Amino acid sequence: MKKVMTGTLLAGLLAAGGAWAEDVTLQLKWVTQAQFAGYYVAKDKGFYEEEGLNVTILPGGPDVAPTQVIAGGGADVVVDWMPSALAAREKGLALVNIAQPFKSSGMQLTCLKESGVTTPADFKGKTLGVWFGGNEYPFLNWMGKLGLKTDGSPDGVTVLKQGFNVDPLLQKQAACISTMTYNEYWQVIDAGITPEQLVNFNYTTEGVATLEDGLYVMEDKLSDAAFQDKMVKFVRASMKGWKWAEENPDEAAMIVLENDETGAQTEAHQKRMMGEVAKLTAGSNGALDEADYQRTVDALMSGGSDAVITKAPEGAWTHAITDKALQ
């Protein structure tokens, strides 16, 4: 009887976020938006509490690099793109992918038709807007496969270090800019440019897509059984949040808005974003697909002298967490 009462009391404390709740800090790759809806849903709907977790979600931004945050001990787990994580791992930061909520890539180059770009062969001699801070790796790999230097030479392309906006295209400073299917592309449309005036080169369609928005932890932490158990709970609740968001996109977008302390997001944009993001998480139960991983590694190693990574990583991912979380 005593054991039953103790277990009931403990469960009550956990459900109430009491003293027994385990703390988890998640660092996002970007600002609060529907790109991360699954985590906000899991927190709002009590999925984390049900697992006995007290989760703090840290928004990112232009001056926040998830790899630097976790290296400095500022987060237990981060959302990052695999090219950035593998590049950091090769440089000595032992990140490990423990789950992959995003199945597909939303990255693309969006070009003005009037610039004369209709195929990738037309990139030569053009100025292309590129995000940095770890987001440049898929682009550099693509240019390497096309045999285009990125030094501004006549037979290559000129790289414009793009801010996280679409101004270079609107102001015609670049023929093409980096966009995400769920965000910047629609900013271009909202600015008054019609889809008919644009050409989109989706990284998936072009065969150079790499994995985005995975969950990463430091490798040495995984040797701790208690940390592993905490990540199992975190991933299980997070994927529950993601699947709920896929099925209830409008309500998920509203939950995101409620968590946006900046007030910068709008309802219409977040609902549209959530609809597009749901297309990218669809098909993933959270477990990393080994074929997707290998495709990413092959792509990152295929750029010749501009290859993002120079050797196949070892120990860069594990199913140890998802095998338990998805039982």
Phi and psi in degrees as a GROMACS rama.xvg file:
@    title "Ramachandran Plot"
@    xaxis  label "Phi"
@    yaxis  label "Psi"
@TYPE xy
-61.7651  -40.4875  LYS-2
-64.7277  -40.7981  LYS-3
-62.8321  -45.1175  VAL-4
-65.0737  -39.7547  MET-5
-63.8371  -44.1636  THR-6
-63.0977  -40.7194  GLY-7
-64.2491  -42.6593  THR-8
-62.2012  -44.1298  LEU-9
-62.3541  -44.5418  LEU-10
-60.8104  -38.5032  ALA-11
-64.9315  -41.3292  GLY-12
-64.6069  -41.1601  LEU-13
-65.3666  -45.5752  LEU-14
-63.5921  -30.0244  ALA-15
-88.8738  4.32189  ALA-16
68.6687  34.3383  GLY-17
-77.3547  -161.479  GLY-18
-63.9388  -20.6959  ALA-19
-87.3506  -7.85696  TRP-20
-64.6356  138.938  ALA-21
-89.204  133.876  GLU-22
-82.3946  136.536  ASP-23
-134.277  130.85  VAL-24
-111.233  122.611  THR-25
-109.06  125.156  LEU-26
-99.9172  120.769  GLN-27
-81.0658  160.985  LEU-28
-80.3211  -23.9242  LYS-29
-147.48  -172.642  TRP-30
-67.3331  168.166  VAL-31
-61.582  114.426  THR-32
-162.203  174.862  GLN-33
-65.3385  -12.5497  ALA-34
-55.9435  -25.3193  GLN-35
-118.435  23.5259  PHE-36
-55.7424  -38.0836  ALA-37
-55.9544  -37.3286  GLY-38
-73.5463  -41.4726  TYR-39
-67.3502  -36.7371  TYR-40
-64.3045  -45.2672  VAL-41
-59.7369  -35.7658  ALA-42
-74.7449  -45.8084  LYS-43
-66.1525  -39.1631  ASP-44
-85.9188  0.066445  LYS-45
81.7983  13.0513  GLY-46
-65.8633  -36.1609  PHE-47
-69.4134  -42.6146  TYR-48
-59.996  -39.7175  GLU-49
-60.3335  -26.2784  GLU-50
-92.137  2.08334  GLU-51
77.0532  31.3489  GLY-52
-116.175  143.312  LEU-53
-112.748  99.1688  ASN-54
-99.3684  127.438  VAL-55
-103.777  124.411  THR-56
-104.576  117.275  ILE-57
-98.8372  118.156  LEU-58
-65.3013  153.858  PRO-59
-99.4944  -158.526  GLY-60
168.633  -178.782  GLY-61
-61.9753  -22.7067  PRO-62
-107.087  14.3859  ASP-63
-117.404  118.702  VAL-64
-107.916  115.503  ALA-65
-53.3814  -37.6581  PRO-66
-62.1048  -39.2168  THR-67
-70.9569  -37.3053  GLN-68
-62.8125  -47.7342  VAL-69
-72.3021  -31.7786  ILE-70
-64.0345  -31.9387  ALA-71
-89.0969  4.20924  GLY-72
81.1094  15.3012  GLY-73
-83.7424  -4.56039  GLY-74
-153.355  152.416  ALA-75
-83.4782  -33.8122  ASP-76
-148.225  144.677  VAL-77
-129.486  154.269  VAL-78
-95.7061  124.751  VAL-79
-150.349  164.257  ASP-80
-83.8479  144.793  TRP-81
-61.4019  -38.9662  MET-82
-56.0454  -44.0206  PRO-83
-64.6981  -43.2516  SER-84
-66.0903  -42.4258  ALA-85
-71.1213  -35.2828  LEU-86
-64.3361  -40.8819  ALA-87
-66.4202  -37.9111  ALA-88
-64.0586  -41.5911  ARG-89
-64.8001  -26.3207  GLU-90
-87.5454  -0.199897  LYS-91
116.109  -3.84465  GLY-92
-94.5448  105.672  LEU-93
-78.0894  73.5702  ALA-94
-83.9737  145.656  LEU-95
-131.023  130.845  VAL-96
-76.8881  122.255  ASN-97
-107.776  -12.3707  ILE-98
-165.432  155.267  ALA-99
-136.232  81.6144  GLN-100
-64.0045  -30.9699  PRO-101
-91.0239  122.02  PHE-102
-87.6324  -36.3323  LYS-103
-118.9  162.914  SER-104
-96.0642  142.115  SER-105
-109.064  10.0739  GLY-106
-84.8165  143.488  MET-107
-157.299  165.139  GLN-108
-103.554  129.613  LEU-109
-111.728  124.691  THR-110
-122.487  149.737  CYS-111
-80.0127  129.115  LEU-112
-58.087  -35.837  LYS-113
-66.1591  -12.8102  GLU-114
-76.8436  -12.3049  SER-115
91.3333  7.03286  GLY-116
-92.212  114.688  VAL-117
-124.017  -20.8007  THR-118
-138.991  164.534  THR-119
-57.6718  -26.102  PRO-120
-63.2082  -22.3691  ALA-121
-82.0258  -3.97332  ASP-122
-64.557  -30.7698  PHE-123
-55.2201  129.239  LYS-124
83.1024  -1.45649  GLY-125
-98.9252  162.882  LYS-126
-97.6542  127.582  THR-127
-122.137  131.356  LEU-128
-80.9892  130.643  GLY-129
-133.877  133.546  VAL-130
-78.9762  143.091  TRP-131
-113.582  -156.779  PHE-132
71.6336  27.7607  GLY-133
104.689  -13.0033  GLY-134
-89.4379  -6.49803  ASN-135
-80.1748  -16.6935  GLU-136
-61.8073  -45.0693  TYR-137
-60.5558  -38.2985  PRO-138
-63.6719  -47.9149  PHE-139
-60.883  -38.51  LEU-140
-63.1234  -43.0815  ASN-141
-62.5706  -46.9891  TRP-142
-62.8196  -36.4968  MET-143
-62.2987  -41.717  GLY-144
-66.6243  -30.7517  LYS-145
-81.9556  -8.06105  LEU-146
74.5079  24.8857  GLY-147
-104.304  122.192  LEU-148
-71.4552  155.63  LYS-149
-113.738  28.2663  THR-150
-102.99  9.14262  ASP-151
82.8807  6.19419  GLY-152
-70.4435  158.573  SER-153
-55.8981  -32.7997  PRO-154
-92.2817  9.79939  ASP-155
-125.763  -150.168  GLY-156
-126.819  155.351  VAL-157
-97.2204  125.638  THR-158
-94.5725  122.365  VAL-159
-99.3196  119.002  LEU-160
-67.938  104.449  LYS-161
-85.9338  133.156  GLN-162
-72.5812  176.031  GLY-163
-87.958  60.903  PHE-164
-152.127  -179.033  ASN-165
-112.575  14.4494  VAL-166
-55.1489  -40.6722  ASP-167
-58.4314  -31.3614  PRO-168
-78.7939  -43.7541  LEU-169
-64.2237  -35.5177  LEU-170
-93.1628  4.57656  GLN-171
57.3725  37.6502  LYS-172
-84.4577  -17.7946  GLN-173
-140.899  146.848  ALA-174
-71.5995  -34.1424  ALA-175
-139.721  152.145  CYS-176
-133.556  162.181  ILE-177
-77.6721  134.309  SER-178
-140.958  159.339  THR-179
-108.011  144.117  MET-180
-59.0239  -26.1696  THR-181
-99.9695  0.871777  TYR-182
-140.288  -84.729  ASN-183
-63.2845  -33.054  GLU-184
-54.88  -42.1765  TYR-185
-74.3455  -23.6245  TRP-186
-66.7051  -36.8995  GLN-187
-64.0051  -45.3267  VAL-188
-62.7484  -43.9091  ILE-189
-64.844  -21.9414  ASP-190
-79.2134  -4.43908  ALA-191
108.986  -0.310326  GLY-192
-87.1837  133.995  ILE-193
-87.0075  155.183  THR-194
-55.8305  -31.2781  PRO-195
-68.7485  -18.4988  GLU-196
-89.536  -0.0720045  GLN-197
-119.957  155.647  LEU-198
-126.55  127.187  VAL-199
-109.549  133.644  ASN-200
-115.419  96.4032  PHE-201
-77.3464  135.042  ASN-202
-60.8253  -32.559  TYR-203
-67.5163  -47.8828  THR-204
-60.6657  -35.6432  THR-205
-82.5642  -0.178557  GLU-206
75.2  21.6008  GLY-207
-124.572  18.451  VAL-208
-69.0351  142.811  ALA-209
-125.756  161.337  THR-210
-69.5448  138.718  LEU-211
-119.909  160.393  GLU-212
48.8793  54.1803  ASP-213
-94.7889  171.511  GLY-214
-105.297  128.693  LEU-215
-129.067  142.961  TYR-216
-131.462  169.217  VAL-217
-78.4533  137.817  MET-218
-58.8145  -40.7955  GLU-219
-65.4437  -25.2961  ASP-220
-67.6956  -27.5024  LYS-221
-72.5776  -10.2661  LEU-222
-79.3383  -9.02531  SER-223
-94.0639  115.24  ASP-224
-60.1887  -36.3835  ALA-225
-66.8982  -38.5982  ALA-226
-67.8324  -41.6573  PHE-227
-57.9399  -45.5938  GLN-228
-61.848  -39.0241  ASP-229
-65.5511  -38.5688  LYS-230
-71.1373  -32.2829  MET-231
-59.9305  -47.2958  VAL-232
-63.2899  -41.9942  LYS-233
-64.4309  -46.4163  PHE-234
-65.7075  -41.5603  VAL-235
-60.2862  -46.7799  ARG-236
-68.5914  -37.6049  ALA-237
-64.7326  -43.5945  SER-238
-68.1  -31.3689  MET-239
-63.0274  -39.8004  LYS-240
-64.9022  -40.95  GLY-241
-66.3833  -42.1598  TRP-242
-69.1356  -34.6718  LYS-243
-64.6527  -41.4645  TRP-244
-64.0486  -39.696  ALA-245
-60.2086  -39.7396  GLU-246
-82.0276  -21.1561  GLU-247
-132.692  62.5131  ASN-248
-61.3235  -40.1849  PRO-249
-67.6871  -42.7356  ASP-250
-68.2484  -35.691  GLU-251
-62.6383  -40.8283  ALA-252
-61.9009  -38.2597  ALA-253
-67.5519  -35.4251  MET-254
-63.9452  -40.7148  ILE-255
-59.5251  -46.2871  VAL-256
-60.0251  -38.0824  LEU-257
-65.4813  -23.0351  GLU-258
-98.5606  -0.880986  ASN-259
-85.2581  96.8535  ASP-260
-71.5535  -17.6749  GLU-261
-80.0057  -23.974  THR-262
71.2933  16.0869  GLY-263
-82.3461  -20.0601  ALA-264
-89.7651  153.676  GLN-265
-113.805  155.902  THR-266
-61.8991  -45.3569  GLU-267
-62.2406  -42.8091  ALA-268
-67.7039  -41.2816  HIS-269
-70.2834  -35.4769  GLN-270
-67.1275  -40.6028  LYS-271
-66.4509  -41.2658  ARG-272
-62.9059  -42.8001  MET-273
-63.763  -37.2366  MET-274
-61.9432  -38.2674  GLY-275
-75.8496  -39.3373  GLU-276
-63.4275  -36.9623  VAL-277
-59.3112  -29.1065  ALA-278
-69.3659  -27.4335  LYS-279
-86.4916  -30.1539  LEU-280
-86.2305  -18.9622  THR-281
-58.6267  135.987  ALA-282
94.7563  -7.10912  GLY-283
-109.687  132.028  SER-284
-98.3842  4.27095  ASN-285
110.131  -22.3417  GLY-286
-81.0145  135.009  ALA-287
-65.2527  129.459  LEU-288
-82.4186  120.485  ASP-289
-61.4035  -32.9347  GLU-290
-66.8529  -39.5138  ALA-291
-65.1014  -40.4051  ASP-292
-62.1141  -46.7974  TYR-293
-65.6117  -37.1628  GLN-294
-61.7654  -39.936  ARG-295
-65.3649  -45.8239  THR-296
-61.6995  -46.2056  VAL-297
-58.8814  -41.5303  ASP-298
-64.7453  -41.6211  ALA-299
-72.8325  -20.0293  LEU-300
-96.2598  -1.93703  MET-301
-96.6703  7.3449  SER-302
-88.7893  15.5173  GLY-303
62.9016  -129.534  GLY-304
-67.5667  -18.2117  SER-305
-99.5664  14.6388  ASP-306
-57.529  139.129  ALA-307
-70.1683  -41.129  VAL-308
-125.992  150.029  ILE-309
-101.548  -12.2647  THR-310
-148.883  155.506  LYS-311
-64.7449  127.495  ALA-312
-67.5796  154.748  PRO-313
-123.089  132.662  GLU-314
73.5993  21.6383  GLY-315
-83.1919  -7.11317  ALA-316
-149.665  161.474  TRP-317
-149.653  147.021  THR-318
-98.596  3.63815  HIS-319
-58.7162  -35.2201  ALA-320
-79.7618  -50.6123  ILE-321
-68.3734  -29.5346  THR-322
-58.6242  -36.3862  ASP-323
-85.2142  -39.4669  LYS-324
-67.4104  -29.532  ALA-325
-101.143  11.1041  LEU-326
